[in-house]
Amino acid sequence: MTDKTSSDSLFHLMTTKSNLKQQVYANTIDAMGLIKSRMLEMERKYEKFIKKNKDLHYPTPLEWNGLGDFEIELKFGGDVLLFLMHTNVFEFSRNHEVMRTDYIRDDRDRSYCGVINIYNFLSDSFKYNRVNDIGYLIGRVFINKENHYFVEGKRELGFLYNNFGKHLFDKQAVDSLLETAITYTINFDLLTPDYDLVKEVSVYEMKNTMDTISLKTAKRLGFKFQADTNNGMETAN
């Protein structure tokens, strides 16, 4: 093999892999933009609903805020949903179920995905700066080079891996995702923590004001998702 042939092979690999990742990244950025636009549409529809139902004594606020290209915040009632896009592109590990689908077997490059994590926090955690409060990862959206997607998540949020190659991340998909995520969050109630978990408190904690007190509040104390773990994924950036 000549030096030229060797170099061409290397350069072809570099450019091909880079172009793949850039395409996946661009699709994921576009997905975040689409989520923002559908949140805006949902906010408009909700405002009309409130105006029509003036007899509501305690109308629940619904508002979204784009915090840059990689983060979107959606507030409703006492909850916050954070949509966080990871800036890297990932590939699934060989043992992941999605790798056994015909869709991936036909084209391995389809397994490279951008990731949007969806976290649920209590609104008061941010309002009162309760930095020890816990949020939960309720779903992860995976988007590939063909703009096909699937969701790993809790209960209704999770899709079957076999549907990966059948769904495009379009307006209908985003609307369904938002409705499902909000419904799940509303039904994911705040439970009273076990007495033994909160029966002791230090003098330091009690001397702090209530908005900075370090006692943890979460919907399920003692049970949380670990943020930013690979969980069967390998980084590809």
DOMARZA-321961 format. One record per residue (C-alpha): residue in three letters; residue number from 1; y, z, x. Coordinates in Angstrom, 1 decimal, always signed. Layout:
<recs>
rec aa ALA; i NUM; north Y; up Z; east X
...
</recs>
This chain:
<recs>
rec aa MET; i 1; north +0.0; up +0.0; east +0.0
rec aa THR; i 2; north +3.4; up -1.0; east +1.5
rec aa ASP; i 3; north +6.4; up +1.3; east +1.6
rec aa LYS; i 4; north +8.1; up -0.9; east -1.0
rec aa THR; i 5; north +5.2; up -0.7; east -3.4
rec aa SER; i 6; north +5.0; up +3.0; east -2.9
rec aa SER; i 7; north +8.7; up +3.4; east -3.5
rec aa ASP; i 8; north +8.7; up +1.2; east -6.6
rec aa SER; i 9; north +5.9; up +3.2; east -8.1
rec aa LEU; i 10; north +7.8; up +6.5; east -7.4
rec aa PHE; i 11; north +11.1; up +5.1; east -8.8
rec aa HIS; i 12; north +9.3; up +3.8; east -11.9
rec aa LEU; i 13; north +7.8; up +7.2; east -12.6
rec aa MET; i 14; north +11.2; up +8.9; east -12.1
rec aa THR; i 15; north +13.1; up +6.6; east -14.4
rec aa THR; i 16; north +10.4; up +6.4; east -17.1
rec aa LYS; i 17; north +10.1; up +10.2; east -17.3
rec aa SER; i 18; north +13.8; up +10.7; east -17.2
rec aa ASN; i 19; north +14.4; up +8.2; east -20.0
rec aa LEU; i 20; north +11.7; up +9.9; east -22.1
rec aa LYS; i 21; north +13.4; up +13.2; east -21.7
rec aa GLN; i 22; north +16.8; up +11.9; east -22.4
rec aa GLN; i 23; north +15.6; up +10.2; east -25.6
rec aa VAL; i 24; north +14.0; up +13.5; east -26.8
rec aa TYR; i 25; north +17.2; up +15.4; east -25.9
rec aa ALA; i 26; north +19.4; up +12.9; east -27.7
rec aa ASN; i 27; north +17.2; up +13.2; east -30.8
rec aa THR; i 28; north +17.4; up +17.0; east -30.7
rec aa ILE; i 29; north +21.2; up +17.0; east -30.3
rec aa ASP; i 30; north +21.4; up +14.6; east -33.3
rec aa ALA; i 31; north +19.2; up +17.0; east -35.3
rec aa MET; i 32; north +21.6; up +19.8; east -34.7
rec aa GLY; i 33; north +24.4; up +17.6; east -35.9
rec aa LEU; i 34; north +22.4; up +16.8; east -39.0
rec aa ILE; i 35; north +21.7; up +20.5; east -39.7
rec aa LYS; i 36; north +25.5; up +21.2; east -39.5
rec aa SER; i 37; north +26.3; up +18.4; east -42.0
rec aa ARG; i 38; north +23.7; up +19.5; east -44.4
rec aa MET; i 39; north +24.9; up +23.1; east -44.2
rec aa LEU; i 40; north +28.4; up +21.9; east -45.0
rec aa GLU; i 41; north +27.0; up +20.1; east -48.1
rec aa MET; i 42; north +25.1; up +23.2; east -49.1
rec aa GLU; i 43; north +28.3; up +25.3; east -48.8
rec aa ARG; i 44; north +30.2; up +22.8; east -51.0
rec aa LYS; i 45; north +27.4; up +22.9; east -53.7
rec aa TYR; i 46; north +27.4; up +26.7; east -53.5
rec aa GLU; i 47; north +31.2; up +26.9; east -54.0
rec aa LYS; i 48; north +30.8; up +24.8; east -57.2
rec aa PHE; i 49; north +28.0; up +27.1; east -58.4
rec aa ILE; i 50; north +30.2; up +30.2; east -57.9
rec aa LYS; i 51; north +33.1; up +28.6; east -59.8
rec aa LYS; i 52; north +30.8; up +27.7; east -62.7
rec aa ASN; i 53; north +29.3; up +31.2; east -62.8
rec aa LYS; i 54; north +32.4; up +33.4; east -62.9
rec aa ASP; i 55; north +30.5; up +36.2; east -64.6
rec aa LEU; i 56; north +28.8; up +37.1; east -61.3
rec aa HIS; i 57; north +30.1; up +40.6; east -60.3
rec aa TYR; i 58; north +29.1; up +40.4; east -56.6
rec aa PRO; i 59; north +28.9; up +36.7; east -55.5
rec aa THR; i 60; north +27.0; up +36.4; east -52.3
rec aa PRO; i 61; north +29.0; up +34.7; east -49.5
rec aa LEU; i 62; north +27.4; up +31.6; east -48.0
rec aa GLU; i 63; north +29.1; up +30.2; east -44.9
rec aa TRP; i 64; north +28.1; up +28.4; east -41.7
rec aa ASN; i 65; north +29.7; up +28.2; east -38.3
rec aa GLY; i 66; north +29.0; up +25.8; east -35.5
rec aa LEU; i 67; north +29.2; up +27.7; east -32.2
rec aa GLY; i 68; north +29.0; up +24.7; east -29.9
rec aa ASP; i 69; north +26.4; up +21.9; east -29.5
rec aa PHE; i 70; north +23.4; up +24.3; east -29.2
rec aa GLU; i 71; north +24.0; up +27.0; east -31.7
rec aa ILE; i 72; north +24.7; up +27.2; east -35.5
rec aa GLU; i 73; north +25.2; up +30.3; east -37.5
rec aa LEU; i 74; north +24.4; up +30.5; east -41.2
rec aa LYS; i 75; north +25.5; up +33.7; east -43.1
rec aa PHE; i 76; north +24.4; up +34.6; east -46.6
rec aa GLY; i 77; north +24.3; up +38.0; east -48.2
rec aa GLY; i 78; north +23.3; up +40.6; east -45.6
rec aa ASP; i 79; north +21.5; up +38.1; east -43.4
rec aa VAL; i 80; north +22.3; up +35.6; east -40.6
rec aa LEU; i 81; north +20.2; up +32.7; east -39.5
rec aa LEU; i 82; north +20.8; up +31.4; east -36.0
rec aa PHE; i 83; north +19.7; up +27.9; east -35.1
rec aa LEU; i 84; north +19.4; up +27.7; east -31.3
rec aa MET; i 85; north +18.6; up +24.5; east -29.5
rec aa HIS; i 86; north +16.9; up +24.8; east -26.1
rec aa THR; i 87; north +18.5; up +22.5; east -23.6
rec aa ASN; i 88; north +15.2; up +21.7; east -22.0
rec aa VAL; i 89; north +12.4; up +19.4; east -23.1
rec aa PHE; i 90; north +8.9; up +20.8; east -23.5
rec aa GLU; i 91; north +5.4; up +19.5; east -23.5
rec aa PHE; i 92; north +2.5; up +21.3; east -25.2
rec aa SER; i 93; north -0.2; up +22.8; east -23.2
rec aa ARG; i 94; north -3.7; up +21.1; east -23.2
rec aa ASN; i 95; north -5.1; up +23.9; east -25.4
rec aa HIS; i 96; north -2.5; up +23.5; east -28.2
rec aa GLU; i 97; north -3.8; up +22.2; east -31.5
rec aa VAL; i 98; north -1.2; up +19.4; east -31.7
rec aa MET; i 99; north -2.8; up +17.9; east -28.6
rec aa ARG; i 100; north -6.0; up +17.2; east -30.5
rec aa THR; i 101; north -4.3; up +15.0; east -33.1
rec aa ASP; i 102; north -4.8; up +11.3; east -33.1
rec aa TYR; i 103; north -1.0; up +10.9; east -33.1
rec aa ILE; i 104; north -0.7; up +12.5; east -29.6
rec aa ARG; i 105; north -4.0; up +11.0; east -28.3
rec aa ASP; i 106; north -2.6; up +7.5; east -29.0
rec aa ASP; i 107; north +0.5; up +8.2; east -27.0
rec aa ARG; i 108; north +0.8; up +11.2; east -24.8
rec aa ASP; i 109; north +4.6; up +10.8; east -24.5
rec aa ARG; i 110; north +4.8; up +11.9; east -28.1
rec aa SER; i 111; north +3.9; up +15.4; east -27.1
rec aa TYR; i 112; north +7.3; up +15.9; east -25.3
rec aa CYS; i 113; north +9.6; up +17.7; east -27.7
rec aa GLY; i 114; north +13.0; up +19.3; east -28.0
rec aa VAL; i 115; north +12.9; up +22.7; east -29.6
rec aa ILE; i 116; north +15.3; up +24.4; east -32.2
rec aa ASN; i 117; north +14.5; up +28.1; east -32.7
rec aa ILE; i 118; north +15.5; up +29.8; east -36.0
rec aa TYR; i 119; north +16.2; up +33.5; east -35.8
rec aa ASN; i 120; north +16.9; up +36.0; east -38.6
rec aa PHE; i 121; north +19.3; up +38.9; east -37.9
rec aa LEU; i 122; north +21.1; up +41.4; east -40.2
rec aa SER; i 123; north +24.8; up +40.5; east -40.7
rec aa ASP; i 124; north +25.7; up +44.2; east -40.0
rec aa SER; i 125; north +24.1; up +44.0; east -36.6
rec aa PHE; i 126; north +26.9; up +41.7; east -35.5
rec aa LYS; i 127; north +29.6; up +43.2; east -37.7
rec aa TYR; i 128; north +29.2; up +46.7; east -36.3
rec aa ASN; i 129; north +28.1; up +45.5; east -32.8
rec aa ARG; i 130; north +24.7; up +47.2; east -33.1
rec aa VAL; i 131; north +23.4; up +45.7; east -29.8
rec aa ASN; i 132; north +20.0; up +47.3; east -30.1
rec aa ASP; i 133; north +19.1; up +45.8; east -33.4
rec aa ILE; i 134; north +16.3; up +43.3; east -33.5
rec aa GLY; i 135; north +16.2; up +39.7; east -34.7
rec aa TYR; i 136; north +13.0; up +37.8; east -35.6
rec aa LEU; i 137; north +12.0; up +34.3; east -34.8
rec aa ILE; i 138; north +11.0; up +32.9; east -38.1
rec aa GLY; i 139; north +10.4; up +29.3; east -37.1
rec aa ARG; i 140; north +10.6; up +26.6; east -34.4
rec aa VAL; i 141; north +11.3; up +23.0; east -35.0
rec aa PHE; i 142; north +9.8; up +20.5; east -32.6
rec aa ILE; i 143; north +11.3; up +16.9; east -32.4
rec aa ASN; i 144; north +9.9; up +14.1; east -30.2
rec aa LYS; i 145; north +11.1; up +10.7; east -29.0
rec aa GLU; i 146; north +10.3; up +9.0; east -32.3
rec aa ASN; i 147; north +12.3; up +11.6; east -34.2
rec aa HIS; i 148; north +9.1; up +12.9; east -35.7
rec aa TYR; i 149; north +8.9; up +16.6; east -36.2
rec aa PHE; i 150; north +6.9; up +19.6; east -37.3
rec aa VAL; i 151; north +7.7; up +23.3; east -37.7
rec aa GLU; i 152; north +5.8; up +26.3; east -36.5
rec aa GLY; i 153; north +6.8; up +29.3; east -38.5
rec aa LYS; i 154; north +6.1; up +32.2; east -40.8
rec aa ARG; i 155; north +4.3; up +31.4; east -44.1
rec aa GLU; i 156; north +6.1; up +28.6; east -45.9
rec aa LEU; i 157; north +7.9; up +27.4; east -42.8
rec aa GLY; i 158; north +4.8; up +26.2; east -41.0
rec aa PHE; i 159; north +3.6; up +22.6; east -41.3
rec aa LEU; i 160; north +0.2; up +21.3; east -40.5
rec aa TYR; i 161; north +0.0; up +19.7; east -37.0
rec aa ASN; i 162; north -1.7; up +16.6; east -38.5
rec aa ASN; i 163; north +1.6; up +15.9; east -40.3
rec aa PHE; i 164; north +3.5; up +15.5; east -37.0
rec aa GLY; i 165; north +3.5; up +11.7; east -37.0
rec aa LYS; i 166; north +4.3; up +11.4; east -40.7
rec aa HIS; i 167; north +7.7; up +13.2; east -41.0
rec aa LEU; i 168; north +11.1; up +12.1; east -39.7
rec aa PHE; i 169; north +13.8; up +14.7; east -39.2
rec aa ASP; i 170; north +16.2; up +13.3; east -41.8
rec aa LYS; i 171; north +18.4; up +14.7; east -44.5
rec aa GLN; i 172; north +15.5; up +15.4; east -46.8
rec aa ALA; i 173; north +13.7; up +17.3; east -44.1
rec aa VAL; i 174; north +16.8; up +19.4; east -43.2
rec aa ASP; i 175; north +17.4; up +20.3; east -46.8
rec aa SER; i 176; north +13.8; up +21.4; east -47.2
rec aa LEU; i 177; north +14.0; up +23.4; east -44.0
rec aa LEU; i 178; north +17.2; up +25.2; east -44.9
rec aa GLU; i 179; north +16.0; up +26.0; east -48.4
rec aa THR; i 180; north +12.7; up +27.3; east -47.1
rec aa ALA; i 181; north +14.2; up +29.3; east -44.3
rec aa ILE; i 182; north +16.8; up +30.9; east -46.7
rec aa THR; i 183; north +14.1; up +31.7; east -49.3
rec aa TYR; i 184; north +11.8; up +33.3; east -46.7
rec aa THR; i 185; north +14.7; up +35.3; east -45.3
rec aa ILE; i 186; north +15.8; up +36.6; east -48.7
rec aa ASN; i 187; north +12.2; up +37.7; east -49.5
rec aa PHE; i 188; north +11.9; up +39.3; east -46.0
rec aa ASP; i 189; north +13.2; up +42.7; east -47.0
rec aa LEU; i 190; north +14.6; up +45.5; east -45.0
rec aa LEU; i 191; north +12.1; up +48.3; east -45.1
rec aa THR; i 192; north +12.7; up +52.0; east -44.4
rec aa PRO; i 193; north +11.5; up +52.8; east -40.9
rec aa ASP; i 194; north +8.7; up +55.3; east -40.4
rec aa TYR; i 195; north +10.0; up +58.8; east -40.3
rec aa ASP; i 196; north +8.5; up +59.5; east -36.9
rec aa LEU; i 197; north +10.3; up +56.5; east -35.4
rec aa VAL; i 198; north +13.8; up +58.0; east -36.3
rec aa LYS; i 199; north +13.2; up +61.7; east -36.3
rec aa GLU; i 200; north +14.8; up +62.3; east -32.9
rec aa VAL; i 201; north +18.2; up +61.2; east -31.6
rec aa SER; i 202; north +20.1; up +62.1; east -28.4
rec aa VAL; i 203; north +23.5; up +63.8; east -28.2
rec aa TYR; i 204; north +24.7; up +60.6; east -26.4
rec aa GLU; i 205; north +23.7; up +58.5; east -29.4
rec aa MET; i 206; north +25.3; up +60.8; east -31.9
rec aa LYS; i 207; north +28.6; up +60.9; east -29.9
rec aa ASN; i 208; north +28.9; up +57.1; east -30.2
rec aa THR; i 209; north +30.7; up +55.8; east -33.2
rec aa MET; i 210; north +28.5; up +54.3; east -36.0
rec aa ASP; i 211; north +29.3; up +50.7; east -35.0
rec aa THR; i 212; north +27.9; up +51.2; east -31.5
rec aa ILE; i 213; north +25.1; up +53.7; east -32.2
rec aa SER; i 214; north +22.0; up +52.7; east -30.3
rec aa LEU; i 215; north +19.5; up +53.5; east -33.0
rec aa LYS; i 216; north +17.6; up +50.3; east -33.8
rec aa THR; i 217; north +17.7; up +48.6; east -37.2
rec aa ALA; i 218; north +15.4; up +45.8; east -38.1
rec aa LYS; i 219; north +13.5; up +44.5; east -41.1
rec aa ARG; i 220; north +10.2; up +45.5; east -39.5
rec aa LEU; i 221; north +10.5; up +48.2; east -36.8
rec aa GLY; i 222; north +7.7; up +48.1; east -34.3
rec aa PHE; i 223; north +7.0; up +44.4; east -35.0
rec aa LYS; i 224; north +9.0; up +41.6; east -33.4
rec aa PHE; i 225; north +8.6; up +38.1; east -32.0
rec aa GLN; i 226; north +9.2; up +37.7; east -28.3
rec aa ALA; i 227; north +12.1; up +35.3; east -27.7
rec aa ASP; i 228; north +11.9; up +32.3; east -25.4
rec aa THR; i 229; north +8.2; up +32.6; east -24.5
rec aa ASN; i 230; north +6.3; up +29.4; east -23.9
rec aa ASN; i 231; north +3.6; up +30.3; east -26.4
rec aa GLY; i 232; north +1.3; up +27.4; east -25.5
rec aa MET; i 233; north +4.1; up +25.2; east -24.2
rec aa GLU; i 234; north +5.0; up +23.9; east -20.8
rec aa THR; i 235; north +8.6; up +23.2; east -19.8
rec aa ALA; i 236; north +9.3; up +19.6; east -19.0
rec aa ASN; i 237; north +12.8; up +19.8; east -17.7
</recs>
